[in-house]
């Protein structure tokens, strides 16, 4: 079925917004429309509509979308593939489409808050571990079209208290209800012909079981560790194998033919009741689950009536999310502007920073040269100090010798002075003696020399 123009346009805008990482403020619809194929689902999606043209939900399409709280399945959906909603811990309610025929392996595994699943008529197969670990499930009612419950489908669903299986159901596979510790009664429809091993093992509170007319054999470990099992109702066409029931004591087994019950099983049964009915089915011995089941169904109806309230809350949450996204986008833009301004300022400072680094390098080189010169001068100063010390020692020595040298010098100076005077006197006499014999005349001028 082709998409309407409005849905198609909205889907295109959604895809563009996810690619660009931006939110279109014009989109007021909080629902995400899934069309199938390789469509990318946002990690924070919380309300989902499956488009009417979608035939199958692909593998892991919504896996680990922890904020997902509601999925609206449209008519036309045929298959939910493997692990499609695995780990969606916020999902609480599921109402399948009437066109759905198959739920794949682990499709809703690990949806720990899933409280209720409404299977629409038309479902044929639930595959391996489809609801494994859905700890909040309390009630299961299968549609009349279901034929196979796969292995480990409801394994580990600890709070399932009531199970209403449909007529036409043929196979309950290995460990389908393993460790469902809450429910107490199990009535198998008459069409169930295959009950695989460990189907109800670990159901520690299971008290009463009514087996189907078509069941040929109860396999090994089917009711292993069902410690409180007190009653099994079976038909002569059913073989109860060794190890099918717990090793602890059982209250009673009601059957048409005790020969089909193994001796080992009989050893653990306190009372065996054989009903002669000419190989006709035993009257329906259904467990008293009707009142409690009706109560759960009433609660389910009330929950469905409140879907409009949940949708209104979803819209309010969507509006709050839109406001938060808008504020986040504004903050991102402001941050981007601050970053650009900082980068521009930093780029303008780079030349100055380069110049400062160059000057710093030059000053560092000069400092190193000064340090080297200082070291050299310190060495010279040390040598000068050593030389000065040596000169001081020499001066002291010379001063100690000075008195005797001065006395000798004074005596020698006195002798030299006397000799000098004598020599001068003789010299002067030699200069003046020729003039002493001369008589003065009129034309002669006597020039006297002397000191």
Secondary structure, DSSP 8 states (H G I E B T S, - for coil): ----HHHHHHHHHHHHHHHHT---TT-----EEE--TT----TT--EEEE-TT--EE-TTTTTT-TT--EEE--TT--EE-TTTTTT-TT--EEE--TT--EE-TTTTTT-TT--EEE--TT--EE-TTTTTT-TT--EEE--TT--EE-TTTTTT-TT--EEE--TT--EE-TTTTTT--S--EEE--TT--EE-TTTTTT-TT--EEE--TT--EE-TTTTTT-TT--EEE--TT-EE-TTSS-SS-EEEEEES-GGGB-HHHHHTEEEEEE---TT--------S-HHHHHHHHHHHHHHHHTHHHHHHHHHHHHHHHHHHHHHHHHHHHHHHHHHHHHHHHHHHHHHHHHHHHHHHHHHHHHHHHHHHHHHHHHHHHHHHHHHHHHHHHHHHHHHHHHHHHHHHHHHHHHHHHHHHHHHHHHHHHHHHGGGGG----SS--------
